[in-house]
Amino acid sequence: MDDHGDDFGTWVAENGAVQRSEEEWAVIAGYVRHAANKIGPALPLCLPGEPQECGRTAQHHVLAWAASLKASAHHIIETSAPSQARAAHVAGPLYQRRLTELRERR
């Protein structure tokens, strides 16, 4: 997967992210890549300092690889649910409840 979400563009002012150092973002990116690699196609070793370094920041990788992880998780839901209705419930209301819980802990 070489899609890093570069098609977003730069027309939107972005300053709402949690402030972390590049080193902290790199650690998180490594964790997200590890999780994504466990359930989906392998992601490249392209963080700063890695063999296939692509020149993007670690924060950029956190976002792109979290999207890959989310897509892989959604695919697991779709292919593992006993019915489309159950998959829709898990991917919809249950997912939203879990997301709300995470946001409240922040």
N, C-alpha and C positions, 0 to 999 in steps of 0.2 A: 504494500500500500504506500504510494507516494503522494496521495492526496492530503495536503496539509491545510486545505481550506483557504487557499490564497485568493479565491474568487470573491471573497467578501468585499474587498475594496477598502478605500480609506476615506470615504465621504462622511462617515459617522465619527463624532468625537467619542473617544473611548477613555474613560477614567474611573470606571466603577469597580474594577477588580480589586481583590484583596492585595495589599502591597507585600511582596516577598522579594527576597534577593534572587539573583539568577541561580545561585547554588540551591536555594530552597525549591525553586521551580524545577530544577533538574532532578532533585530527589523525587518530587511528586510525579514528574513525567516518567521517571523510571518505574515507579509503582504502578501507574496507570498502564504503561506499556506491558509490564509483567502480567497484570490482570487480563488485559486484552489478548495477549499471546496465549493465555491459558484456554480461552474459549473461542478464539477466532484465528484468522490468518496472521502469520507472524508480521510484526511491524519492524521497520528497518532500524538499524543502529546508526541513527543520524543526528543524535544530540551533539551539541558542541563538544569537541574532543573525541568523538567516536569515529570508527573507520569510515562510515558513509556520511559524515557530517554534511548537512544540507544548508547551513548558514542561517537557519531560523532560530529564534530564541527558544529557551526551554518552556517559557509560558505558552508560546505558540504550539509547541508539541503537546502540552497538557490539554489544550483545547481540542486539537485535532485527534489525539489519541483517545480522549474521553468520548468523542463522537463515535469513534470506531468501537470502543467498548460498549457504548449504549446500543449501537446497531447490532453488534454480536449478541448482546443480551436479548434484544427484541427478537432477533431471529430464533434464539433458543426458545423463547416464549411461544412464538408462532409454530415451531416444529415439535414442541413437547406437549402442548395443551391437548386435552382429549377432544376439544371442540373449538370452533371459531368463537363461540360465545365466551367460553372460559378464557381463551387468549385475549379477547377484547376486554374482559373484566380485569385480568392481571395487568395488561399493558395500559389500561385506562385508570379506573378508580383506585385499584390497589397501588399502582405506581404513583399516582397523585398523592395518596395518603402518606406513602413512604417519603416522597419528596417534601411534603409539608413538614413531616417530623424532622427531617434533616435541616430544613430552613429554620425551624424553631430552635434547634440546638445551637445554631450559629450565633 
